[in-house]
Amino acid sequence: MSTSVSPTPAVLPVNGQVIGLAHYASRAALERVLARSGTSFNRSVALRAVSDNGGTVERAWLVGRLTGALKIEESLARATVEEMTADDLLAEPGAGQVSLTDAGRELFDSIRTAGNAIAARLYAGIPAEDLAAAGRVLTLVTERADAELAEA
């Protein structure tokens, strides 16, 4: 009787492929949470951006944040904000501003709680100094990629 053994995953040098695989794997885990809540990744990013900035931001800032963070067209970012306003996740308290509604805050809190639980499982056991080094490297790579895009 033969038994098959799964190969031990190779430790690959850090490059765009390795970073992308980690991103897509962790995002897929989050997408399951988002699907259960009936929201999209773009909306979750918008909710986090507004929440992390006190609950009220300039609409133009939020559109810029979505286009910059997600690398999407401005028209898609504007449409995301409009849809969130129509769905009562964001309100317009003043000219050019958007704020989280109670429904938006509740949705974001549930996404954040589930996302934090996923992150805790994914990063469990990784030494803090390794996570700090990875954070520094990925921040630098992001800055350089953004600079490349700005030149284009």
N, C-alpha and C positions, 0 to 999 in steps of 0.2 A: 504494500500500500504506500503510495507516495503522498507526501504532504507538500503543500505549497507554502512558501514563506514570502511574505511581503517584503520587498526590498526596503532597506533603511533609507529614508530620504537623504539625499546629498545636501550638504550645506553649500549653497551657492554663493558666489561673490555678490555683493550688493550691486544691483544695476536696475535699470528701468523695469525689466521683466519681473524681477523678484519683488520690487516695490509694488508693481501693478498687481501681481498675484495676491499679495497680502491685502491690498486695498479691496480687490474684488471679492475675496473670500470673506473679509469682515463686513463689507457692504452687503453681501448676500444675506448674511445673518441678520443685519439690521432691516433689510428689505422685507423679511418675513414679519417683523414687528410692524413695519409701516403698512404692509398689506392688511394686517388684522385691524389696523386703525383706520383704514381707508384713505391714507394719505400717501404722498409721493416723497421721494428723497429731496427734490427741490423745495417742496413746502417745509420739510423738516429743517432744512438749512435756513430757510427764511425765519421760521419760528425761533430757532436758536439765536440767530443774529439779532432779532428784536428783543428777545428775552435777555440776552447777555448785555444789551445796551440800555437797560432800564425799562423796557416795555413799550417805549415810544421812540420812533426814529423818523428821520426825513425819508419820504418815499424814494427820492432820488438816491439817497445813500443806500437804501435797501436794494434797489435795482442794481446799483453799482457793485454792491457786495455779492449779489447772486452771480452777476456776469463775471466778476473777478474770481470768486471762489470756485464756481462750477464750470467756468470756461464755456458759458452759453451765450447765445445772442441776446442783445438787450431786449428785443421784442419778446423773447420767451420769458425773460426775467420779469418784464412788465406784466405779461399775461399771468404769470404765477401770482404776482401781488394782487392783480385785479380779481382773479379767481378766489383767492383767500379772503378778500374783502367781501365778495359776493356770497361766500360760504360762511360768513360771520366768524372767521378766525382772526381777522384784522378789522379794525375800525378806523375811520378818518376823523380824529379829534380836532384837527385844525388844518389850515391850508398847507398842503404838501407833506403832511405827517400821516403815519400809520401807527396804530397801537394794537397790542394784543387784546383781544376780547377775553371774557371769562372762558369761552369755549376754546379759544386758541391757547390760552395759558394751561388749561386742563389737558388738552391734547399734547402740548409740548412736555408737560410734566410726566405724562405717561410714557412718551417716547424716550425722554431722558432717563427715566427709571429703568426701562427695559434695556436701553443702550448701555447704561452704566453696568448692568448685570452682565451683558454680553462682554463688554470690555474687561470686566473683572475676571471672567473665565478665560478669555483669550490671552491676557497678560499675566495670569497667575504663575508665580514661580520664576518670572524673569527678573533678574537682579535690577534694582533701582538704577545702578550706575549704567547698566546696558541700555535701559529704557531712556535715560538721560542722553547718552551718546547717540542713540538712534534718533531721538528728537532733534538734537542739534544738527545731525547730518541731513535729515529729511527737511528741516527748515531751510538749510542752506541750498539744497537741491531745488526746493520750491522757489526760493528767491531767484536763483539763476535761471530756472525755466521761465518764470514770469518776466525776467529781463529779456530773455530770448524772444518771447512773444511780443513784448513791447517794441522791440526793434523791427519786427516784421511788418 
